[in-house]
Amino acid sequence: MATMRAVDLIERKRDGGELSSEEIRWLLDGYVKGDVPDYQMAAWLMAVCVRGMSEGETVALTRAMVESGGQIDLSSLPGRKVDKHSTGGGGDTVTLVLVPLMAAAGLVCVKMSGRSLGHTGGTIDKLEAIPGLRTELTMAELLSQADRLGCVVADHTSELVPADRLLYELRDVTGTVPSIPLIAGSILSKKLAGGADAIVLDVKCGDGAFMRRHEDARELARTLVSVGNRLGKMFSALITSMEQPLGRMAGNALEVRQAIDVLTGAGPGDLREVVLALGGELLVLSGEARSADEARERLVSLLEGQEAWNKFRSLVVAQGGDVEAVDNPELLPRAMRVVEVRAERGGYVEKLAARAVGQAAGMVGAGREVKGQAVDLGAGVELLAKVGDEVVRGQPLARLHIGRPDRYEEAHAVLEGAFRIASERPGPPALVIERLP
């Protein structure tokens, strides 16, 4: 076989050609080893953005990314192993509720999560709002806890899918993030390396989502499910709305408090509904329920009977967290100052822009604006009114929990502008828009 050259693969993709599995593996392996320089990989990524990839190429890319590093082997553990992935959005507290709920249902859920460079922290930031809780676990600790409890939430390790970390950092600075094959490879490689049998994908759509248009969210969801299934796992996807934030909190300790509310039988109904929908998918995919209705009934029972809450408490203890802080959420980190945003007129909340809420939360300290920046664990936004709610002039619409006082005025203006008040009540917003396949 002729010696491969990166420039030849770049030119073929630039001209709309298709690469073989061997060529894609060679290119990716060379980049991870340092034999293919950044400038050549960046050129290839741009060619992919412009020309796209076939499904076969996306399968090959994903497989090569998975095999670029270590993988979690859960095969020695009894029971079905499940996982979920969300494309993210404001107040997306789903993982904190869904992981212990799946364990309470008798499944094994090992969730590898990350921190966020964005408006609010990632799942790991949220969990670390619980004093003492450790998210950096050794493989032995992870497997032991999964065996004992059925649930783990841990930080990504550098050994898992190193190709994804390198590629994403390059994509982020070369304008090559918005490519569905590249997004699919990034998402799926991490999920496949995590060792689960059945995986549900929560593809967000709307103002606060990465994919704002329904047709783009559908294309991403279809690609993820099709490629994931071709690689030997059971996948399904729900397209869920992120026109307004999910739940009523955006921030780290605030979202932990919100998760506790749902796990103890209260909390916002929209967050609970999305958790039940995603959890139902996993029960059906893994053969633990025959239908979505049967799955929902079982999961509601586990929430109402406190079994999921007890699993969450056990996870906190197992990972070194202070269980008193979840039993009494007043002990969780709190912002130095809380300020209300009030309605300028009466009527009904017609729109609540998820992106603006996230921006306001980030401004007051809930997220990172540069890599490595510390988050204020108590900062964020608390929503007191959502779409469809009736309000009167002067009524509090939201609270800003302020960790960075220098950005307060800007954040207040952004959050105030997130609300649109109308004279007529709008129809109920959709939560789950579509299921694939």
N, C-alpha and C positions, 0 to 999 in steps of 0.2 A: 504493500500500500504506500502511495506517495506521502512524503512528509507533509503534515498539515501546517498551514500558516494562518495566523489570526487575520491577516489582511484579506486573504481569499474568502474567509467566512464572512467578514464584514461586507465585502463587495457583493457577495451572492445574496445576503439578506437585504442589502441596500437596493438591489435590483429585483427584489420580490421573490427570490428563490427560497427553497426549503432546505434546511440542514438536517442531516441524519442524526440519530441518537448518539453515534460515536463522535461526530463532530461537535455536538453540543457538550458532551461530557469532556472532550479534550479541551475545549475552550474554557469551561468552568473550572476544571481541575487546574489548568494552567494559571488562571487568575488567582485562585486560592493559594497556590504555591508561589506566586509572584513572578511566574515566567511570562504571563501576559500582562502588560502594563495597564495602568488606569486609562490612559488615553485611547488604547485600542478597545478595551471593554466598554468605555463610554460611547465610542463610535458605534459599536455593535448594539448597545442598548438603544441608542437613538434610532438606528435602522429598524429595530423591533418596534419602537413606538410608532414609526411612520408606516411600516409595512405589515406589522402584525406577525402572528405566529399561527401555524396550524395547530389543531388539537394534539396531533401526534408530537409536534415540537414542544408544546407545553407540557405534555406528559414526560418527555425526555428531560426537559429542564428541571421539572419538579423532582424527578427521580435522582438526577445528578446532584441536586441541592441537598436532598435528604442524605445521600451517601457521602457528602463532603465531610461529615463529622460523625459523632457518636449518636446512638439512638437509645431511647428508654425501652427496656424489655420488660413488659408487664405480664408475660405469658405464664410465669410461675404463680401468679395470684389467681385465686378462685373468682369466678363471676365474670360478667361482661364489663369491659372497660369502655368508658364513654368520655367524650370531650365536647367542648363547644368553642366557637370562635365568633366574635362580634367585630364588625368593621368600625365600631365605635360611634360615640355621640355624647351629647350632654346628659349627665345624670345616669349614665349606663351602669347601674349597680347590679346588673343581672348575675354576674359571676358569684358575688358574695352570697347570694341566696341559692342559686342553682346548684353549686357544687355540693354543699351539705344536703340539699334536698335529694340529689341523685344517690348519695351515699345512704341516706335514710331509706331509699327505695330498694336497697340491696345491690346497687351497681358500684363499680369502682371508678372514681373520677379524679384523675391526676391532671391538674390544670397548671400549665406553665404560662406565666403571664409576665408582663413587663412594666416598666415605668413609661411615662409619657413625656414627649416633647410637644406640648400643646396647651390648650386652655385649662384643662384639669389633669390631675395625676392619673396614672394608670392603676390597674388593680393592685399592683405591689405597693404603690404609694398609699393607697387606701388602707390596705391591711396593716401597713406599718404605722398608721395612726393609732393602732392598739398598742399600748406601751409594752415593750419587750418582745413583741412578736417577730420571729425570725422567718425570713423568706428565702435566704440562701442556704439550701440544704444539700448535703452530700447525696449521692445516688443511693447509698445504703440507708440513710435516714428517710429519703423519699419512699423507697420501696417498703421499708418497715412500717411507716405510717400508713401507706396505702393498704397494706395487708391488715393492719389492726383496725383502722377507722373507715377505710373505703374512700377517703377524700384527702387531698393535698392541694394547696395552692403555693407554688414556689416560683422564684425568679428564674428566668431563662439562664442557662449556663452557656459559657463560651464554646463548650464542646459540642453542643447541639447546633446543627446547621450553620457552621461558620460562613458558608457561602452566602447565606441570606443577609447576615450582618454586613459583610463586605459589599455586596451588591446594593443593599438599601442605602448605605452611606453614600455610595457613588451616585445612585439614582437621585438622591435628595439634593445633590449639588449640581446635577447636570440636566435638570428639567425632564427626567425620564421616569418620574413616578407614575403618571396617569396612563398606564398601559395595562389592559386587562390580563394578558398572558403573564406579564411580570408580577402583577399583583397576585394573581392566582398561584404562581410558583412560590411567592413569598409566604402566603398564608398556608398553603397546603403542605409545604415542606416542613414547617414547624409542627403542624398537626400530625402529620404522618410519623415524624420522628418521636412524637410523644407516646406512641404505643397503644392508642385507643383502637377499639374495633368499630365503634359507631360514633359519628361526629355530626353535630348539627351546626349549621352556619347561620348566624343572625346578620343578614346583610341590610344595613340601615339605608334609608332613602329619605331625602328631603333636605330642608334648610340646614340642619346641623350635621348632615352626613357627608362622608367623602364622595359618595355617589348621590348627587342631588336629584337627578332625573330617574324616574321609574324604569325607563328602558335601559339605562346604563346599569342600574342595580340588578335588573333581570339578567342582562348579559353576563355580568360578573357571577351572579348566583348560578346560572346555568353552566358556565365554564367550570366553576369550583366543583359542583356536584358531578359533572360528567368526568372531569379529569380525576377527581378523587376516587370515584367508583372504578375507573380503569386501573387505578393503582392498588386495587384490592381491598379497599375499605368501604363501609356503608355510610353514605353521606345523604343528607337532605338539607334544604335551606328554606328559611323563612325570610321574606322581605318585610321588614317592619319599619314603621314610620318614625322619622326623627325630625318632623316639622316643628314640634315643640319638644323640650327635654322630657325624657322618660322619668317619671317620679317627680319629686318636689325638691330635690337637693342636687347641687353640683359642687363638689368639693370632697376632700378626702375623709376627714372625720365625720362630716355631715352625711356622706353616703354610707359610712359604716352604721351610723345611727338609723338611717333609713332602712338598711338591710335588716337590722335587728328588729325594727318595727314589723317588717313583712314576715320575718321568721317567727315572731311571737304573736301573729294573728291579726296585726293591724297594717299600717303602712298604705301607701298610695295604690289604688286599684289598677292603674295602667302598668306599673312595674310588676305587680303580682300576675297580671294576665299574660304578659310577655314571658315571664318565668314559667308559667304553667304551659304555655304553648311550646316553648323550646324543650322543656322537660318531657312533655308528652311525646314529642318527636323522638327523643332518645329512648323512651320506654318502648315505643313501637319498633324503632329500628333494631333495638337489641333483643326483641322478642319477649319483653317483659309485660307487654300489654297488646291486646288484639286490635284495639282501635283508639283513636284520639280521645273519645269520650270516656272509655275505661281508664285510660292513662290519667286524664284530668281528675277523675273521681278519686283515684288513688293518691295523687299528689296533693290534692286539697286536704284529704284526710291526714297526710303526713305533716302538712303545715299546721292544721288545726289541732292535731294531737301532740304538737311540740317535738316530734321526733327529729325534724330537720333542725330545729333550734338547738336541741341537745347535741347533734352532730357538729354544728357550728361551734358551740362551746368546747367540745372535745378537740376540734381542730385548733382552736386558739390555745388551749392548754398544751397540746402536743408540740406546737411550734413556739412555745416559750412565752406566749402572751399573757397579760394580766387579765384573768377572767373576770375580776371584779369590775373592770372598765367596760365590759360588754354587758354584765348584769346591771350595772348602773352607768348608762352612757353619759351621764353628767361628768364622769371622770375622764372622758376622752378629751383630746386637745380642743381648745376653744379660741376663737379670735379675740384680739384685744379690744375690738369695738364692733358694734352691730348698728347698722343704720337702715331705716326703712325707705323704700321707694313707694310713693303714694300715687293714686289715680288722679289725673288732672280733670277727669270728667266721669260721669256715671254712664252705665250701659252694660254691655256684655263683652268679655274678652273674646275678640274675633281671631286674633293671631298672637302667638307668643314665639318669637324667633329664637330657635334653639341656638343658632350660631352666636347671636348677640349675648345670650345668657352665658354661654361658654366663654366668650371674650371677657365679659365682666368678671366672671369668676377667676379667670387667669390674671387679670389686671390687679386684683386685690390679693393675689398670692397663692391661689389654688393650683397653678400649673407652672410650667417652665417656659421661659422665652428664649433661653440659650441652653445648650447641652450642659448637664452637670449642675445646673442651678438648683438650690434647695427649694422645696415647696413649703408653704406654711400649712401645716396639717389641719389647722382649725379654720382656714379661710374658705370662702366660697359664696354661693348664692342659695338662699332658701326661698322657694316660690310659695306664695300664699294664695295665688289665684292662677288658674290655667284656662285654656280655651273652653268657652261655654259658661264660665262662671259669671254671675251677675255681681257688679261692683257699684259702689257709690263714690261720688267725688270725695277725695281725701282719704279713702280707704287704703290701707297698706296692701300693695300688690306683691312685694317681695322684700327680703332682707338681705343686705350685703354684710357678710361676715368678713371684716377687713383685717388682713395681715400685712399689706403694704399700703400704709396711709398716703404715700406720695401719689398713688394712682387713684385715690378714692373719687375725686370729682369726675374724672374721665369715666371710671367704671359706673358711677351713678347715672351719668348721661346715657351711656350705652345701654344699661339695663332698663332705664325708663323708656328708651326708644324701642325696646324689644316687644313692648305691649302695644297692641292696637285695639282700641275700644270702639265698639259699634252700637247702634241703637237696637239692633235685632240679634237674638241669640243664634249663633251658627249651629249647624248640625254637628252631631258627635264626631270627633275625629277618628279616623281608622287607626288601628294599632298594628294588626297583622294584615298586610296588604295582599300577599301572595305566598303560596307554598310551591317549592320545586323539589323533585320533579312532580 
